[in-house]
Amino acid sequence: MRYTTFHPQLRESYTYEGVPLRDLAAAGGFVGQDLRVYAENGYVTTIRARDYHHEAMLLAYHANGKAIPVLQKGPLTVVMPPDEKRFPAREYGYAWVWWVDRITPAP
């Protein structure tokens, strides 16, 4: 999937390409469960099933047609859909996870 959205930390819009979190949850056999997202730097957060199941949150691997460099929060990063009313940055900043290491069902 591909869409353009504004990255709040980088203060720039990018066209991201990646796999919707709902597809990853389906492939892993944990649809409907909250997701625990782990970053290589030790950051851990939980993304609610009600958010990722109905909206196209991405685990992105490309930005503007290229692999995402570390300085732009890559190589794997969770990005929010381009809907500031549904996903305001002030409330969903925790979900913009970069340097993603793994995703599991939340306990």
C-alpha positions as CSV (number, residue, x, y, z in Angstrom):
1,M,0.0,0.0,0.0
2,R,1.1,3.5,-0.6
3,Y,0.0,7.0,0.6
4,T,1.4,10.4,1.3
5,T,1.3,11.7,4.8
6,F,3.0,14.3,7.0
7,H,5.7,13.0,9.4
8,P,5.4,15.2,12.5
9,Q,8.9,14.6,13.8
10,L,10.6,15.3,10.5
11,R,8.1,18.1,9.6
12,E,7.8,17.0,6.0
13,S,5.4,15.0,3.8
14,Y,6.5,11.7,2.3
15,T,4.9,9.1,0.1
16,Y,5.3,5.9,2.1
17,E,5.0,2.4,0.8
18,G,4.6,-0.6,3.1
19,V,2.4,-3.3,4.6
20,P,-0.8,-2.4,6.5
21,L,-0.5,-3.4,10.2
22,R,-3.9,-5.2,9.8
23,D,-2.3,-7.5,7.1
24,L,0.7,-8.2,9.4
25,A,-1.7,-9.1,12.2
26,A,-3.7,-11.4,9.8
27,A,-0.5,-13.1,8.6
28,G,0.6,-13.6,12.2
29,G,-2.8,-15.0,13.3
30,F,-3.6,-12.3,15.8
31,V,-6.3,-10.2,14.1
32,G,-8.3,-8.2,16.6
33,Q,-5.5,-8.1,19.2
34,D,-3.6,-5.0,20.2
35,L,-0.1,-4.9,18.8
36,R,3.1,-4.4,20.7
37,V,5.7,-2.6,18.6
38,Y,9.4,-2.8,19.6
39,A,12.1,-0.4,18.3
40,E,15.8,-1.2,18.2
41,N,16.5,1.6,20.6
42,G,14.4,0.0,23.3
43,Y,11.2,2.0,22.7
44,V,8.0,-0.1,23.1
45,T,4.4,0.9,22.5
46,T,1.0,-0.7,22.0
47,I,-1.2,0.1,19.0
48,R,-4.8,-0.6,19.6
49,A,-6.6,-3.1,17.3
50,R,-9.5,-0.6,16.8
51,D,-7.0,1.8,15.3
52,Y,-5.0,-0.4,13.0
53,H,-7.9,-2.7,12.0
54,H,-10.1,-0.1,10.3
55,E,-7.4,2.3,9.2
56,A,-4.4,1.7,7.0
57,M,-1.5,2.2,9.5
58,L,1.6,1.1,7.6
59,L,4.8,-0.6,8.5
60,A,6.7,1.4,5.9
61,Y,9.9,0.4,4.1
62,H,10.0,3.0,1.4
63,A,9.6,6.8,1.4
64,N,9.4,8.7,-1.9
65,G,10.3,5.5,-3.8
66,K,13.5,4.7,-1.9
67,A,14.5,2.6,1.2
68,I,14.1,4.8,4.3
69,P,17.4,5.8,5.7
70,V,18.1,5.9,9.4
71,L,18.2,9.7,9.4
72,Q,14.6,9.7,8.1
73,K,13.5,7.2,10.8
74,G,14.1,4.0,8.8
75,P,14.6,1.3,7.7
76,L,11.2,0.2,9.0
77,T,8.8,2.8,10.5
78,V,5.2,2.8,11.5
79,V,3.3,5.7,9.9
80,M,-0.2,7.0,10.4
81,P,-2.7,7.6,7.5
82,P,-3.1,11.1,6.2
83,D,-6.1,11.9,8.4
84,E,-5.2,14.5,11.0
85,K,-8.7,14.6,12.3
86,R,-8.7,10.9,13.0
87,F,-5.0,10.6,14.0
88,P,-3.9,13.9,15.4
89,A,-0.2,14.0,16.0
90,R,-0.6,15.2,19.6
91,E,-2.5,12.0,20.4
92,Y,-0.9,9.5,18.2
93,G,2.8,10.6,18.4
94,Y,3.5,7.4,20.3
95,A,2.5,5.3,17.3
96,W,5.1,6.8,14.9
97,V,7.7,4.1,15.7
98,W,10.9,4.1,13.8
99,W,13.7,1.5,13.7
100,V,11.1,-1.1,14.2
101,D,12.6,-4.4,15.3
102,R,9.5,-6.6,15.8
103,I,5.8,-6.6,16.2
104,T,3.9,-9.0,18.4
105,P,0.4,-9.4,19.9
106,A,0.2,-7.3,23.1
107,P,-0.1,-9.3,26.3
